[in-house]
Protein backbone atom coordinates (compact mmCIF):
# COMPACT_ATOMS: atom_id res chain seq x y z
CA UNK A 1 0.00 0.00 0.00
CA UNK A 2 1.30 3.42 -0.93
CA UNK A 3 2.12 5.66 1.98
CA UNK A 4 0.44 9.09 2.01
CA UNK A 5 2.63 11.87 0.69
CA UNK A 6 3.07 14.42 3.47
CA UNK A 7 5.66 16.51 1.66
CA UNK A 8 4.83 20.11 0.88
CA UNK A 9 5.52 21.08 -2.72
CA UNK A 10 5.39 24.54 -4.20
CA UNK A 11 6.15 26.43 -7.39
CA UNK A 12 7.80 29.83 -7.52
CA UNK A 13 5.68 32.47 -9.20
CA UNK A 14 8.75 33.71 -11.09
CA UNK A 15 8.64 30.47 -13.11
CA UNK A 16 5.04 30.76 -14.25
CA UNK A 17 4.71 32.86 -17.40
CA UNK A 18 0.95 32.85 -17.72
CA UNK A 19 -1.48 35.75 -17.51
CA UNK A 20 -3.18 36.25 -14.16
CA UNK A 21 -6.93 35.68 -14.10
CA UNK A 22 -9.44 36.58 -11.38
CA UNK A 23 -13.03 35.39 -11.38
CA UNK A 24 -15.63 38.02 -10.53
CA UNK A 25 -18.54 36.16 -8.97
CA UNK A 26 -21.50 37.82 -7.28
CA UNK A 27 -22.33 41.02 -5.41
CA UNK A 28 -24.77 40.76 -2.53
CA UNK A 29 -26.07 42.95 0.24
CA UNK A 30 -27.79 46.28 0.60
CA UNK A 31 -26.84 48.97 -1.87
CA UNK A 32 -26.58 52.58 -0.72
CA UNK A 33 -29.77 54.61 -0.96
CA UNK A 34 -29.76 57.28 -3.68
CA UNK A 35 -28.32 60.67 -2.71
CA UNK A 36 -31.12 63.06 -3.64
CA UNK A 37 -28.93 66.11 -3.10
CA UNK A 38 -26.67 64.89 -5.91
CA UNK A 39 -29.74 64.21 -7.99
CA UNK A 40 -30.84 67.84 -7.60
CA UNK A 41 -27.36 69.01 -8.60
CA UNK A 42 -27.22 66.71 -11.63
CA UNK A 43 -30.75 65.67 -12.79
CA UNK A 44 -29.38 63.34 -15.49
CA UNK A 45 -28.35 60.97 -12.69
CA UNK A 46 -31.95 59.82 -12.41
CA UNK A 47 -31.41 57.86 -15.62
CA UNK A 48 -28.45 55.98 -14.16
CA UNK A 49 -28.87 52.41 -12.97
CA UNK A 50 -28.43 53.29 -9.29
CA UNK A 51 -31.53 55.49 -9.32
CA UNK A 52 -33.73 53.69 -11.84
CA UNK A 53 -33.16 49.93 -11.39
CA UNK A 54 -33.21 47.36 -8.61
CA UNK A 55 -30.14 45.55 -9.98
CA UNK A 56 -28.36 47.97 -12.34
CA UNK A 57 -25.72 46.87 -14.82
CA UNK A 58 -22.71 47.45 -12.59
CA UNK A 59 -19.20 46.73 -13.81
CA UNK A 60 -16.19 45.73 -11.73
CA UNK A 61 -12.81 47.37 -12.38
CA UNK A 62 -9.76 45.33 -11.39
CA UNK A 63 -6.21 46.62 -10.99
CA UNK A 64 -3.05 45.43 -9.25
CA UNK A 65 -1.21 47.92 -7.02
CA UNK A 66 2.23 47.70 -5.44
CA UNK A 67 3.30 49.93 -2.56
CA UNK A 68 0.34 52.21 -3.16
CA UNK A 69 0.98 52.71 -6.88
CA UNK A 70 -0.75 51.16 -9.90
CA UNK A 71 1.27 48.18 -11.13
CA UNK A 72 -0.72 47.54 -14.31
CA UNK A 73 -3.49 49.09 -16.36
CA UNK A 74 -7.04 48.54 -15.06
CA UNK A 75 -9.44 46.10 -16.72
CA UNK A 76 -13.19 45.80 -16.27
CA UNK A 77 -15.72 43.01 -16.35
CA UNK A 78 -17.94 42.70 -19.41
CA UNK A 79 -21.29 44.47 -19.66
CA UNK A 80 -24.11 42.31 -18.36
CA UNK A 81 -27.80 42.94 -17.80
CA UNK A 82 -28.87 41.51 -14.45
CA UNK A 83 -32.18 40.07 -13.33
CA UNK A 84 -32.78 39.37 -9.66
CA UNK A 85 -29.15 39.50 -8.52
CA UNK A 86 -25.70 40.71 -9.51
CA UNK A 87 -23.90 37.68 -10.90
CA UNK A 88 -20.99 38.03 -13.34
CA UNK A 89 -19.29 34.61 -13.04
CA UNK A 90 -16.58 35.89 -15.37
CA UNK A 91 -12.85 35.18 -15.43
CA UNK A 92 -11.15 38.53 -16.06
CA UNK A 93 -7.60 38.42 -17.46
CA UNK A 94 -5.20 40.97 -15.99
CA UNK A 95 -2.47 42.54 -18.17
CA UNK A 96 0.45 40.91 -16.35
CA UNK A 97 1.90 37.46 -15.75
CA UNK A 98 2.34 35.54 -12.51
CA UNK A 99 6.08 36.06 -12.85
CA UNK A 100 5.50 39.83 -12.75
CA UNK A 101 3.74 39.80 -9.37
CA UNK A 102 5.70 41.35 -6.47
CA UNK A 103 5.30 39.94 -2.97
CA UNK A 104 3.40 43.03 -1.83
CA UNK A 105 0.92 43.08 -4.74
CA UNK A 106 -2.62 44.20 -3.89
CA UNK A 107 -5.69 43.38 -5.96
CA UNK A 108 -7.98 46.42 -5.98
CA UNK A 109 -11.59 46.20 -7.13
CA UNK A 110 -14.01 49.06 -7.70
CA UNK A 111 -17.70 48.66 -8.57
CA UNK A 112 -18.91 51.21 -11.13
CA UNK A 113 -22.29 52.34 -12.42
CA UNK A 114 -22.91 54.21 -15.67
CA UNK A 115 -24.14 57.73 -14.91
CA UNK A 116 -24.25 59.19 -18.41
CA UNK A 117 -22.41 59.24 -21.70
CA UNK A 118 -18.81 58.29 -20.90
CA UNK A 119 -19.34 58.86 -17.18
CA UNK A 120 -19.29 56.44 -14.27
CA UNK A 121 -20.22 56.63 -10.61
CA UNK A 122 -18.33 54.73 -7.92
CA UNK A 123 -20.59 52.37 -5.99
CA UNK A 124 -17.87 51.04 -3.73
CA UNK A 125 -14.46 49.44 -3.53
CA UNK A 126 -12.48 46.71 -1.83
CA UNK A 127 -8.99 45.21 -1.89
CA UNK A 128 -7.05 42.10 -0.91
CA UNK A 129 -3.40 41.09 -1.00
CA UNK A 130 -2.52 38.72 -3.85
CA UNK A 131 -0.24 36.63 -1.62
CA UNK A 132 -1.14 35.46 1.88
CA UNK A 133 0.90 36.12 5.01
CA UNK A 134 3.06 33.05 4.29
CA UNK A 135 3.85 34.19 0.76
CA UNK A 136 1.47 31.75 -0.91
CA UNK A 137 -0.64 32.86 -3.85
CA UNK A 138 -4.26 32.97 -2.73
CA UNK A 139 -6.59 30.28 -4.03
CA UNK A 140 -10.31 29.71 -3.91
CA UNK A 141 -13.24 32.03 -3.27
CA UNK A 142 -13.33 35.10 -1.03
CA UNK A 143 -16.26 37.24 0.08
CA UNK A 144 -14.82 40.74 0.24
CA UNK A 145 -16.48 43.58 2.12
CA UNK A 146 -17.32 46.51 -0.17
CA UNK A 147 -16.78 50.00 1.22
CA UNK A 148 -19.64 52.01 -0.24
CA UNK A 149 -19.08 55.33 -1.98
CA UNK A 150 -15.28 55.06 -2.29
CA UNK A 151 -12.87 53.57 -4.83
CA UNK A 152 -10.78 50.58 -3.90
CA UNK A 153 -7.55 51.64 -2.19
CA UNK A 154 -4.24 49.96 -3.09
CA UNK A 155 -2.19 51.22 -0.14
CA UNK A 156 -0.93 48.98 2.65
CA UNK A 157 -2.64 49.06 5.01
CA UNK A 158 -5.61 49.68 2.72
CA UNK A 159 -8.47 52.01 3.58
CA UNK A 160 -10.83 49.55 1.89
CA UNK A 161 -9.76 46.11 3.17
CA UNK A 162 -11.91 43.23 1.98
CA UNK A 163 -10.75 41.25 5.01
CA UNK A 164 -10.13 42.79 8.40
CA UNK A 165 -10.47 42.48 12.15
CA UNK A 166 -14.22 43.08 12.05
CA UNK A 167 -14.85 40.60 9.26
CA UNK A 168 -12.74 37.93 10.97
CA UNK A 169 -15.32 37.83 13.79
CA UNK A 170 -18.18 36.89 11.44
CA UNK A 171 -19.39 33.34 11.09
CA UNK A 172 -18.99 33.64 7.33
CA UNK A 173 -15.27 34.32 7.63
CA UNK A 174 -14.74 31.53 10.17
CA UNK A 175 -16.45 29.04 7.87
CA UNK A 176 -14.33 30.34 4.99
CA UNK A 177 -11.16 29.48 6.93
CA UNK A 178 -12.44 25.96 7.55
CA UNK A 179 -13.27 25.56 3.86
CA UNK A 180 -9.72 26.65 3.04
CA UNK A 181 -8.30 23.95 5.32
CA UNK A 182 -10.51 21.40 3.59
CA UNK A 183 -9.30 22.55 0.17
CA UNK A 184 -5.66 22.31 1.31
CA UNK A 185 -6.13 18.74 2.54
CA UNK A 186 -5.87 19.63 6.24
CA UNK A 187 -9.34 18.19 6.90
CA UNK A 188 -10.29 14.63 6.06
CA UNK A 189 -12.59 14.48 3.02
CA UNK A 190 -15.82 12.46 3.15
CA UNK A 191 -17.70 12.92 -0.11
CA UNK A 192 -21.32 12.64 1.05
CA UNK A 193 -20.69 14.64 4.23
CA UNK A 194 -18.75 17.32 2.35
CA UNK A 195 -21.69 17.92 -0.01
CA UNK A 196 -24.09 18.40 2.91
CA UNK A 197 -21.63 20.59 4.80
CA UNK A 198 -20.84 22.93 1.93
CA UNK A 199 -24.53 23.30 1.10
CA UNK A 200 -25.18 24.33 4.71
CA UNK A 201 -22.25 26.76 4.56
CA UNK A 202 -23.80 28.38 1.46
CA UNK A 203 -27.12 28.81 3.30
CA UNK A 204 -25.39 30.38 6.33
CA UNK A 205 -23.37 32.73 4.13
CA UNK A 206 -26.44 33.85 2.19
CA UNK A 207 -28.34 34.54 5.40
CA UNK A 208 -25.47 36.51 6.94
CA UNK A 209 -25.10 38.64 3.81
CA UNK A 210 -28.81 39.51 3.80
CA UNK A 211 -28.70 40.53 7.46
CA UNK A 212 -25.54 42.60 7.08
CA UNK A 213 -25.45 46.35 6.48
CA UNK A 214 -22.56 45.84 4.05
CA UNK A 215 -22.22 44.61 0.50
CA UNK A 216 -19.98 41.66 -0.32
CA UNK A 217 -18.20 40.96 -3.60
CA UNK A 218 -17.29 37.33 -4.19
CA UNK A 219 -14.15 36.71 -6.22
CA UNK A 220 -12.12 33.61 -6.94
CA UNK A 221 -8.37 33.15 -7.31
CA UNK A 222 -7.39 30.40 -9.76
CA UNK A 223 -5.94 27.05 -8.73
CA UNK A 224 -2.41 26.71 -10.10
CA UNK A 225 -1.58 23.25 -11.41
CA UNK A 226 1.91 22.59 -12.81
CA UNK A 227 3.12 18.97 -13.09
CA UNK A 228 0.46 17.90 -10.55
CA UNK A 229 1.64 20.47 -8.01
CA UNK A 230 -1.07 22.87 -6.85
CA UNK A 231 0.63 25.37 -4.55
CA UNK A 232 2.54 28.43 -5.62
CA UNK A 233 4.79 30.71 -3.60
CA UNK A 234 6.39 34.01 -4.46
CA UNK A 235 10.09 34.36 -5.11
CA UNK A 236 12.06 37.00 -7.01
CA UNK A 237 14.69 34.59 -8.28
CA UNK A 238 14.38 31.70 -10.72
CA UNK A 239 12.79 28.40 -9.83
CA UNK A 240 15.08 26.21 -7.79
CA UNK A 241 15.19 22.45 -7.37
CA UNK A 242 11.88 21.12 -5.96
C-alpha positions as a Markdown table, in Angstrom:
| # | Residue | x | y | z |
|---|---|---|---|---|
| 1 | Unk | 0.0 | 0.0 | 0.0 |
| 2 | Unk | 1.3 | 3.4 | -0.9 |
| 3 | Unk | 2.1 | 5.7 | 2.0 |
| 4 | Unk | 0.4 | 9.1 | 2.0 |
| 5 | Unk | 2.6 | 11.9 | 0.7 |
| 6 | Unk | 3.1 | 14.4 | 3.5 |
| 7 | Unk | 5.7 | 16.5 | 1.7 |
| 8 | Unk | 4.8 | 20.1 | 0.9 |
| 9 | Unk | 5.5 | 21.1 | -2.7 |
| 10 | Unk | 5.4 | 24.5 | -4.2 |
| 11 | Unk | 6.1 | 26.4 | -7.4 |
| 12 | Unk | 7.8 | 29.8 | -7.5 |
| 13 | Unk | 5.7 | 32.5 | -9.2 |
| 14 | Unk | 8.8 | 33.7 | -11.1 |
| 15 | Unk | 8.6 | 30.5 | -13.1 |
| 16 | Unk | 5.0 | 30.8 | -14.2 |
| 17 | Unk | 4.7 | 32.9 | -17.4 |
| 18 | Unk | 0.9 | 32.8 | -17.7 |
| 19 | Unk | -1.5 | 35.7 | -17.5 |
| 20 | Unk | -3.2 | 36.2 | -14.2 |
| 21 | Unk | -6.9 | 35.7 | -14.1 |
| 22 | Unk | -9.4 | 36.6 | -11.4 |
| 23 | Unk | -13.0 | 35.4 | -11.4 |
| 24 | Unk | -15.6 | 38.0 | -10.5 |
| 25 | Unk | -18.5 | 36.2 | -9.0 |
| 26 | Unk | -21.5 | 37.8 | -7.3 |
| 27 | Unk | -22.3 | 41.0 | -5.4 |
| 28 | Unk | -24.8 | 40.8 | -2.5 |
| 29 | Unk | -26.1 | 42.9 | 0.2 |
| 30 | Unk | -27.8 | 46.3 | 0.6 |
| 31 | Unk | -26.8 | 49.0 | -1.9 |
| 32 | Unk | -26.6 | 52.6 | -0.7 |
| 33 | Unk | -29.8 | 54.6 | -1.0 |
| 34 | Unk | -29.8 | 57.3 | -3.7 |
| 35 | Unk | -28.3 | 60.7 | -2.7 |
| 36 | Unk | -31.1 | 63.1 | -3.6 |
| 37 | Unk | -28.9 | 66.1 | -3.1 |
| 38 | Unk | -26.7 | 64.9 | -5.9 |
| 39 | Unk | -29.7 | 64.2 | -8.0 |
| 40 | Unk | -30.8 | 67.8 | -7.6 |
| 41 | Unk | -27.4 | 69.0 | -8.6 |
| 42 | Unk | -27.2 | 66.7 | -11.6 |
| 43 | Unk | -30.7 | 65.7 | -12.8 |
| 44 | Unk | -29.4 | 63.3 | -15.5 |
| 45 | Unk | -28.4 | 61.0 | -12.7 |
| 46 | Unk | -32.0 | 59.8 | -12.4 |
| 47 | Unk | -31.4 | 57.9 | -15.6 |
| 48 | Unk | -28.4 | 56.0 | -14.2 |
| 49 | Unk | -28.9 | 52.4 | -13.0 |
| 50 | Unk | -28.4 | 53.3 | -9.3 |
| 51 | Unk | -31.5 | 55.5 | -9.3 |
| 52 | Unk | -33.7 | 53.7 | -11.8 |
| 53 | Unk | -33.2 | 49.9 | -11.4 |
| 54 | Unk | -33.2 | 47.4 | -8.6 |
| 55 | Unk | -30.1 | 45.6 | -10.0 |
| 56 | Unk | -28.4 | 48.0 | -12.3 |
| 57 | Unk | -25.7 | 46.9 | -14.8 |
| 58 | Unk | -22.7 | 47.4 | -12.6 |
| 59 | Unk | -19.2 | 46.7 | -13.8 |
| 60 | Unk | -16.2 | 45.7 | -11.7 |
| 61 | Unk | -12.8 | 47.4 | -12.4 |
| 62 | Unk | -9.8 | 45.3 | -11.4 |
| 63 | Unk | -6.2 | 46.6 | -11.0 |
| 64 | Unk | -3.1 | 45.4 | -9.2 |
| 65 | Unk | -1.2 | 47.9 | -7.0 |
| 66 | Unk | 2.2 | 47.7 | -5.4 |
| 67 | Unk | 3.3 | 49.9 | -2.6 |
| 68 | Unk | 0.3 | 52.2 | -3.2 |
| 69 | Unk | 1.0 | 52.7 | -6.9 |
| 70 | Unk | -0.7 | 51.2 | -9.9 |
| 71 | Unk | 1.3 | 48.2 | -11.1 |
| 72 | Unk | -0.7 | 47.5 | -14.3 |
| 73 | Unk | -3.5 | 49.1 | -16.4 |
| 74 | Unk | -7.0 | 48.5 | -15.1 |
| 75 | Unk | -9.4 | 46.1 | -16.7 |
| 76 | Unk | -13.2 | 45.8 | -16.3 |
| 77 | Unk | -15.7 | 43.0 | -16.3 |
| 78 | Unk | -17.9 | 42.7 | -19.4 |
| 79 | Unk | -21.3 | 44.5 | -19.7 |
| 80 | Unk | -24.1 | 42.3 | -18.4 |
| 81 | Unk | -27.8 | 42.9 | -17.8 |
| 82 | Unk | -28.9 | 41.5 | -14.4 |
| 83 | Unk | -32.2 | 40.1 | -13.3 |
| 84 | Unk | -32.8 | 39.4 | -9.7 |
| 85 | Unk | -29.2 | 39.5 | -8.5 |
| 86 | Unk | -25.7 | 40.7 | -9.5 |
| 87 | Unk | -23.9 | 37.7 | -10.9 |
| 88 | Unk | -21.0 | 38.0 | -13.3 |
| 89 | Unk | -19.3 | 34.6 | -13.0 |
| 90 | Unk | -16.6 | 35.9 | -15.4 |
| 91 | Unk | -12.9 | 35.2 | -15.4 |
| 92 | Unk | -11.2 | 38.5 | -16.1 |
| 93 | Unk | -7.6 | 38.4 | -17.5 |
| 94 | Unk | -5.2 | 41.0 | -16.0 |
| 95 | Unk | -2.5 | 42.5 | -18.2 |
| 96 | Unk | 0.4 | 40.9 | -16.3 |
| 97 | Unk | 1.9 | 37.5 | -15.7 |
| 98 | Unk | 2.3 | 35.5 | -12.5 |
| 99 | Unk | 6.1 | 36.1 | -12.8 |
| 100 | Unk | 5.5 | 39.8 | -12.8 |
| 101 | Unk | 3.7 | 39.8 | -9.4 |
| 102 | Unk | 5.7 | 41.3 | -6.5 |
| 103 | Unk | 5.3 | 39.9 | -3.0 |
| 104 | Unk | 3.4 | 43.0 | -1.8 |
| 105 | Unk | 0.9 | 43.1 | -4.7 |
| 106 | Unk | -2.6 | 44.2 | -3.9 |
| 107 | Unk | -5.7 | 43.4 | -6.0 |
| 108 | Unk | -8.0 | 46.4 | -6.0 |
| 109 | Unk | -11.6 | 46.2 | -7.1 |
| 110 | Unk | -14.0 | 49.1 | -7.7 |
| 111 | Unk | -17.7 | 48.7 | -8.6 |
| 112 | Unk | -18.9 | 51.2 | -11.1 |
| 113 | Unk | -22.3 | 52.3 | -12.4 |
| 114 | Unk | -22.9 | 54.2 | -15.7 |
| 115 | Unk | -24.1 | 57.7 | -14.9 |
| 116 | Unk | -24.2 | 59.2 | -18.4 |
| 117 | Unk | -22.4 | 59.2 | -21.7 |
| 118 | Unk | -18.8 | 58.3 | -20.9 |
| 119 | Unk | -19.3 | 58.9 | -17.2 |
| 120 | Unk | -19.3 | 56.4 | -14.3 |
| 121 | Unk | -20.2 | 56.6 | -10.6 |
| 122 | Unk | -18.3 | 54.7 | -7.9 |
| 123 | Unk | -20.6 | 52.4 | -6.0 |
| 124 | Unk | -17.9 | 51.0 | -3.7 |
| 125 | Unk | -14.5 | 49.4 | -3.5 |
| 126 | Unk | -12.5 | 46.7 | -1.8 |
| 127 | Unk | -9.0 | 45.2 | -1.9 |
| 128 | Unk | -7.1 | 42.1 | -0.9 |
| 129 | Unk | -3.4 | 41.1 | -1.0 |
| 130 | Unk | -2.5 | 38.7 | -3.8 |
| 131 | Unk | -0.2 | 36.6 | -1.6 |
| 132 | Unk | -1.1 | 35.5 | 1.9 |
| 133 | Unk | 0.9 | 36.1 | 5.0 |
| 134 | Unk | 3.1 | 33.0 | 4.3 |
| 135 | Unk | 3.9 | 34.2 | 0.8 |
| 136 | Unk | 1.5 | 31.7 | -0.9 |
| 137 | Unk | -0.6 | 32.9 | -3.9 |
| 138 | Unk | -4.3 | 33.0 | -2.7 |
| 139 | Unk | -6.6 | 30.3 | -4.0 |
| 140 | Unk | -10.3 | 29.7 | -3.9 |
| 141 | Unk | -13.2 | 32.0 | -3.3 |
| 142 | Unk | -13.3 | 35.1 | -1.0 |
| 143 | Unk | -16.3 | 37.2 | 0.1 |
| 144 | Unk | -14.8 | 40.7 | 0.2 |
| 145 | Unk | -16.5 | 43.6 | 2.1 |
| 146 | Unk | -17.3 | 46.5 | -0.2 |
| 147 | Unk | -16.8 | 50.0 | 1.2 |
| 148 | Unk | -19.6 | 52.0 | -0.2 |
| 149 | Unk | -19.1 | 55.3 | -2.0 |
| 150 | Unk | -15.3 | 55.1 | -2.3 |
| 151 | Unk | -12.9 | 53.6 | -4.8 |
| 152 | Unk | -10.8 | 50.6 | -3.9 |
| 153 | Unk | -7.5 | 51.6 | -2.2 |
| 154 | Unk | -4.2 | 50.0 | -3.1 |
| 155 | Unk | -2.2 | 51.2 | -0.1 |
| 156 | Unk | -0.9 | 49.0 | 2.6 |
| 157 | Unk | -2.6 | 49.1 | 5.0 |
| 158 | Unk | -5.6 | 49.7 | 2.7 |
| 159 | Unk | -8.5 | 52.0 | 3.6 |
| 160 | Unk | -10.8 | 49.5 | 1.9 |
| 161 | Unk | -9.8 | 46.1 | 3.2 |
| 162 | Unk | -11.9 | 43.2 | 2.0 |
| 163 | Unk | -10.8 | 41.3 | 5.0 |
| 164 | Unk | -10.1 | 42.8 | 8.4 |
| 165 | Unk | -10.5 | 42.5 | 12.2 |
| 166 | Unk | -14.2 | 43.1 | 12.1 |
| 167 | Unk | -14.8 | 40.6 | 9.3 |
| 168 | Unk | -12.7 | 37.9 | 11.0 |
| 169 | Unk | -15.3 | 37.8 | 13.8 |
| 170 | Unk | -18.2 | 36.9 | 11.4 |
| 171 | Unk | -19.4 | 33.3 | 11.1 |
| 172 | Unk | -19.0 | 33.6 | 7.3 |
| 173 | Unk | -15.3 | 34.3 | 7.6 |
| 174 | Unk | -14.7 | 31.5 | 10.2 |
| 175 | Unk | -16.5 | 29.0 | 7.9 |
| 176 | Unk | -14.3 | 30.3 | 5.0 |
| 177 | Unk | -11.2 | 29.5 | 6.9 |
| 178 | Unk | -12.4 | 26.0 | 7.6 |
| 179 | Unk | -13.3 | 25.6 | 3.9 |
| 180 | Unk | -9.7 | 26.6 | 3.0 |
| 181 | Unk | -8.3 | 24.0 | 5.3 |
| 182 | Unk | -10.5 | 21.4 | 3.6 |
| 183 | Unk | -9.3 | 22.6 | 0.2 |
| 184 | Unk | -5.7 | 22.3 | 1.3 |
| 185 | Unk | -6.1 | 18.7 | 2.5 |
| 186 | Unk | -5.9 | 19.6 | 6.2 |
| 187 | Unk | -9.3 | 18.2 | 6.9 |
| 188 | Unk | -10.3 | 14.6 | 6.1 |
| 189 | Unk | -12.6 | 14.5 | 3.0 |
| 190 | Unk | -15.8 | 12.5 | 3.1 |
| 191 | Unk | -17.7 | 12.9 | -0.1 |
| 192 | Unk | -21.3 | 12.6 | 1.0 |
| 193 | Unk | -20.7 | 14.6 | 4.2 |
| 194 | Unk | -18.7 | 17.3 | 2.3 |
| 195 | Unk | -21.7 | 17.9 | 0.0 |
| 196 | Unk | -24.1 | 18.4 | 2.9 |
| 197 | Unk | -21.6 | 20.6 | 4.8 |
| 198 | Unk | -20.8 | 22.9 | 1.9 |
| 199 | Unk | -24.5 | 23.3 | 1.1 |
| 200 | Unk | -25.2 | 24.3 | 4.7 |
| 201 | Unk | -22.2 | 26.8 | 4.6 |
| 202 | Unk | -23.8 | 28.4 | 1.5 |
| 203 | Unk | -27.1 | 28.8 | 3.3 |
| 204 | Unk | -25.4 | 30.4 | 6.3 |
| 205 | Unk | -23.4 | 32.7 | 4.1 |
| 206 | Unk | -26.4 | 33.8 | 2.2 |
| 207 | Unk | -28.3 | 34.5 | 5.4 |
| 208 | Unk | -25.5 | 36.5 | 6.9 |
| 209 | Unk | -25.1 | 38.6 | 3.8 |
| 210 | Unk | -28.8 | 39.5 | 3.8 |
| 211 | Unk | -28.7 | 40.5 | 7.5 |
| 212 | Unk | -25.5 | 42.6 | 7.1 |
| 213 | Unk | -25.5 | 46.4 | 6.5 |
| 214 | Unk | -22.6 | 45.8 | 4.0 |
| 215 | Unk | -22.2 | 44.6 | 0.5 |
| 216 | Unk | -20.0 | 41.7 | -0.3 |
| 217 | Unk | -18.2 | 41.0 | -3.6 |
| 218 | Unk | -17.3 | 37.3 | -4.2 |
| 219 | Unk | -14.1 | 36.7 | -6.2 |
| 220 | Unk | -12.1 | 33.6 | -6.9 |
| 221 | Unk | -8.4 | 33.2 | -7.3 |
| 222 | Unk | -7.4 | 30.4 | -9.8 |
| 223 | Unk | -5.9 | 27.0 | -8.7 |
| 224 | Unk | -2.4 | 26.7 | -10.1 |
| 225 | Unk | -1.6 | 23.2 | -11.4 |
| 226 | Unk | 1.9 | 22.6 | -12.8 |
| 227 | Unk | 3.1 | 19.0 | -13.1 |
| 228 | Unk | 0.5 | 17.9 | -10.6 |
| 229 | Unk | 1.6 | 20.5 | -8.0 |
| 230 | Unk | -1.1 | 22.9 | -6.8 |
| 231 | Unk | 0.6 | 25.4 | -4.5 |
| 232 | Unk | 2.5 | 28.4 | -5.6 |
| 233 | Unk | 4.8 | 30.7 | -3.6 |
| 234 | Unk | 6.4 | 34.0 | -4.5 |
| 235 | Unk | 10.1 | 34.4 | -5.1 |
| 236 | Unk | 12.1 | 37.0 | -7.0 |
| 237 | Unk | 14.7 | 34.6 | -8.3 |
| 238 | Unk | 14.4 | 31.7 | -10.7 |
| 239 | Unk | 12.8 | 28.4 | -9.8 |
| 240 | Unk | 15.1 | 26.2 | -7.8 |
| 241 | Unk | 15.2 | 22.5 | -7.4 |
| 242 | Unk | 11.9 | 21.1 | -6.0 |
